[in-house]
Amino acid sequence: MNYRQGFQLGMKSYSQALSFIFKNHLGWYFIFPVLFNIVLFLLGFYSVSSLSDGVIESLNEWTNIDQWSFWGSSVLVGVIKGLIWIVLRVLFFIIYAYFGGYVILILMSPVFAFLSEKTERIINGQNIPFNWSQFLKDVLRGALLAIRNMTVELFFTVILFVVSFIPVVGYITPVILFFISAYFYGFSFMDYTFERRRFKVDASIRFMRQNKGLAIGNGFVFSLVLLIPYIGVMLGGFVAVISVVAATIAACKAFESQDCI
């Protein structure tokens, strides 16, 4: 299929996925993003708080700011500690906003692997017994592929950051980066289906390069949601559940299987 056909299939599969989820009683999978957000928030809050305390303690060892006694020192110390607290939290949210999509893909890979397999079993109308060995392979490959895609995307991000300083060209680099992100996210969502079909990673890469529109179409909505300030990553987990189902439906159709819906 050409780029336009692939993109349309990837996007169209989302509307099918949402009805598919509720029609086949898969809505309970949305519980996992709730748990994911709670755990990640608590861990992030604890980690940043601990880091703030560590930085302040190190600063005190170097400068003895807690021992400052000149006029206004207490206010100045309070401002410094407050700035450290704010800066570290802002950095956390910036980093999380950029890498949050891949954090979702990596940490929720067991859920996505099981959901993708369940979706394909429903599509094909087959009651295939659950295979723990295949499931663990899907989880490991999903996590490793997400790390691989994140690394490659980061490489392109650095290049585009440099290119962004070129007049005029710099205006389109954010758009290019968005489509690159959509491509790699879509690739990650679809690869669970490839793994079950015994595709090697290099075979999956070749397939996706030949069907860029399909990958971008599938990852487009997920990437778009991640752009929402403050709550994008929190919503991303819920959208990712839909994306996995949509990716499975789209991949099944792309393979032109007679068992596909």
KATAPE-V902120 format. One record per pair of residues at least 12 apart in sequence whose C-alpha atoms are under 10 Angstrom apart, sorted by the first residue. I is the first residue (numbers start at 1). J is the second residue. Records with the same first field share a line. If there is no record, write none. Layout:
BEGIN
I->J, J
END
This chain:
BEGIN
1->210, 211, 212, 213, 214, 254
2->210, 211, 212, 213, 214
3->210, 211, 212, 213, 214, 215, 216, 217
4->211, 212, 213, 214, 217
5->211, 213, 214, 217
6->210, 211, 212, 213, 214, 215, 216, 217, 218, 250, 254
7->211, 212, 213, 214, 215, 216, 217, 218, 219, 220
8->213, 214, 216, 217, 218, 250
9->213, 214, 215, 217, 218, 246, 247, 249, 250, 251, 253, 254
10->186, 213, 214, 215, 216, 217, 218, 219, 220, 221, 243, 246, 247, 249, 250, 251, 254
11->213, 214, 215, 216, 217, 218, 219, 220, 221, 243, 246, 247, 250
12->217, 218, 246, 249, 250
13->217, 218, 242, 243, 245, 246, 247, 248, 249, 250, 251, 253
14->217, 218, 221, 239, 242, 243, 244, 245, 246, 247, 249, 250
15->242, 246
16->242, 245, 246, 249, 250
17->119, 241, 242, 243, 244, 245, 246, 247, 248, 249, 250
18->239, 241, 242, 243, 245, 246
19->242
20->119, 122, 123, 242, 245, 246, 249
21->119, 241, 242, 245, 246
24->119, 122
26->115, 118, 119, 241, 245
27->241, 242
29->111, 112, 115, 238, 241, 242
30->237, 238, 239, 240, 241, 242
31->237, 238
32->108, 111, 237, 238, 241
33->104, 108, 111, 234, 235, 236, 237, 238, 239, 240, 241
34->234, 235, 237, 238
35->237
36->104, 107, 108, 234, 237
37->104, 233, 234, 235, 236, 237
38->234
40->103, 104, 107, 234
41->234
44->89, 92, 93, 96
45->89, 92
47->92
48->85, 88, 89, 91, 92
49->85, 88, 89
51->84, 85, 88, 89
52->81, 82, 84, 85, 86, 87, 88, 89
53->81, 84, 85
55->81, 84, 85, 88
56->80, 81, 84, 85
59->81
65->77, 78, 80, 81
66->78
93->230, 233
94->230
96->233
97->226, 227, 228, 229, 230, 231, 232, 233, 234
98->154, 226, 227, 233
99->150, 154, 226, 233
100->226, 232, 233, 234, 236, 237
101->146, 150, 181, 185, 222, 223, 225, 226, 232, 233, 234, 236, 237, 240
102->143, 145, 146, 147, 149, 150, 184, 185, 188
103->143, 146, 147, 150, 233, 237
104->143, 146, 233, 234, 236, 237, 240
105->142, 143, 144, 145, 146, 147, 185, 188, 189, 236, 237, 240
106->139, 140, 141, 142, 143, 144, 145, 146, 147, 188
107->139, 142, 143
108->139, 142, 143, 237, 240, 241
109->136, 138, 139, 140, 141, 142, 143, 144, 146, 188, 189, 192
110->135, 136, 137, 138, 139, 140, 142, 143
111->139, 241, 244
112->138, 139, 142, 189, 192, 240, 241, 242, 243, 244, 245
113->134, 135, 136, 137, 138, 139, 140, 141, 142, 189, 191, 192, 193, 195, 196, 244
114->130, 135, 136, 138, 139, 192
115->192, 241, 242, 244, 245, 248
116->138, 189, 190, 191, 192, 193, 196, 241, 243, 244, 245, 246, 247, 248, 249
117->130, 134, 135, 138, 192, 193, 196, 244, 245, 248
118->130, 245, 248
119->193, 244, 245, 246, 247, 248, 249
120->193, 196, 245, 248, 249, 251, 252, 259, 260, 261
122->260, 261
123->248, 249, 252, 259, 260, 261
124->252, 257, 258, 259, 260, 261
125->259, 260, 261
126->259
134->195, 196
135->192, 195, 196
137->192, 195, 196
138->191, 192, 193, 194, 195, 196
139->192
141->188, 191, 192, 195, 201
142->188, 189, 190, 191, 192, 195
143->188
144->188
145->184, 187, 188, 191, 201
146->184, 185, 187, 188, 189, 191
147->188
148->184, 188
149->181, 183, 184, 185, 187, 188
150->181, 184, 185
152->180, 184
153->177, 180, 181, 183, 184
154->177, 181
156->176, 177, 180, 181
157->173, 174, 176, 177, 180, 181
159->173
160->172, 173, 174, 176, 177
161->173, 174, 177
178->216, 219, 220, 223, 224, 227
179->213, 215, 216, 217, 219, 220, 223, 224
180->212, 215, 216, 219, 220, 223
181->216, 219, 220, 222, 223, 224
182->212, 213, 215, 216, 217, 218, 219, 220, 221, 222, 223, 224
183->208, 209, 211, 212, 213, 214, 215, 216, 217, 218, 219, 220, 223
184->208, 212, 215, 216, 218, 219, 220, 223
185->215, 216, 217, 218, 219, 220, 221, 222, 223, 240, 243
186->208, 212, 213, 214, 215, 216, 217, 218, 219, 220, 221, 222, 223, 243, 244, 246, 247
187->204, 205, 207, 208, 209, 211, 212, 214, 215, 216, 218, 219, 247
188->204, 215, 218, 219, 244, 247
189->215, 218, 219, 240, 241, 243, 244, 245, 246, 247, 248, 251
190->204, 208, 214, 215, 218, 219, 243, 244, 245, 246, 247, 248, 249, 250, 251, 252
191->204, 205, 208, 244, 247, 248, 251
192->244, 247, 248, 251
193->244, 247, 248, 249, 250, 251, 252
194->207, 248, 251, 252
211->254
214->247, 250, 251, 254
215->247, 250, 251
217->247, 250
218->243, 244, 246, 247, 248, 250, 251
219->240, 243, 244, 246, 247
220->243
221->236, 239, 240, 242, 243
222->235, 236, 237, 238, 239, 240, 241, 242, 243
223->236, 239, 240
224->236
225->237, 239, 240
226->239
249->261
END
